[in-house]
Amino acid sequence: FVEMLIKEILLKKMVTSILKKGGSNTDEAQIVANHLVLSNLSGHDSHGVGMLPIYIRLLKANLIMPNQQPELFKIDGSIMMFDGNRGFGQAVGKVAMEKAIKKCKSTGLVLMTIRNVHHLGRIGTYGEQSIAAGLISLHFVNVTDHPPVVCPYGGSDARFNTNPICLAMPGTKKQPQILLDMATSRIALGKTRLAFNKGQSLKEGLVIDHTGQPSTDPAVMAAYMFPDRIDNPPIGALTPLGDYKGFGLALFCELLGGMLSGGGTVQPEHPRKKSIINNMFTILIDPKKLIDLSWMHHEVEEIVKYCKASPPAEQGNPVLVAGDPERQANSERRASGIPLDDETWKQLLIAGESMGLSKEEMHVNN
């Protein structure tokens, strides 16, 4: 495969123009574009601009509804429950978080849920929103309306989805924020898309094939992402993170994110339209209601310093804490550009052209 470096500003303009052609207003198009490009900048290409061709396909099938607002259908004390009305998750989720953050500033604690919203994207983005407001947050997400892609520990076929978890802690003047954002599968589904586009094999232990046997071929997952390019291939599954531990966490994403939001779990009584619907269970905490902030900042700095003082197991690979890899990627990619393989770039151009846009209208000069 050929890899190119694309400047952040070009990608944002390109994605914004395509989304506006798809019916999003300017504000929504920019929010979604900024979210996708920030995912790439943070090193999470699985949740970056490569998702856009999938969104366009789902838009054309009326499975994403542009320009939706989060509908507050229940409020009870510190509990806020929203419905996303199948809107763009990046835009609807941002507004729901803003409302929950505002409430948490007065109450000190908020339990916020959002159901029936299209793909929320990189969940770390919502953790970053809470951190920017000086709040701690915990997020548990499940995926419905989509065929299962992850096998349970001890199982041989897919029964649930990648069900991400995010935990966010504000930083200090000396220590940047700590942000743990992870799928409960060993890898995100989008990483198999990237490997497939690049013609690369996967590492061992990440996927199983349709017979339940270990595989390194990303094509066993490709049908989920490219139903128009692959004709009824056998379908495999991703494996859970940490065996039974990841399976247990994924199950609780179903119970918290899916069940308690009112959106439902992935169990087969609920329809699957081959879209991506997320449900999210979020807890927001104002730490100053609990402890002295100067003491908290000292503890954050000292525990991280203590962890990082461990001698590296491998020369040149020091201990990193959650958030460090994203900061490193962001710094490098803002300076040099965002790496995209030629197949992903081609899919972006096709997506724009399918909406009636010329390369000039997508701000592409070549």
Salt bridges, closest charged atoms under 4 A:
GLU3 OE2 - LYS198 NZ 3.89
GLU8 OE2 - LYS12 NZ 2.95
GLU8 OE1 - ARG334 NH1 2.87
ASP45 OD1 - ARG333 NH1 2.78
ASP83 OD2 - ARG115 NE 2.80
GLU98 OE2 - LYS94 NZ 2.82
GLU128 OE1 - ARG122 NH2 2.85
ASP145 OD2 - ARG86 NH2 2.72
ASP157 OD2 - ARG159 NH2 2.92
ASP243 OD1 - ARG186 NH2 2.99
ASP286 OD2 - LYS288 NZ 2.91
GLU302 OE2 - LYS305 NZ 3.44
ASP324 OD2 - LYS308 NZ 2.79
ASP324 OD1 - ARG327 NH2 2.89
GLU326 OE2 - HIS44 NE2 2.87
GLU343 OE2 - ARG229 NH2 3.86
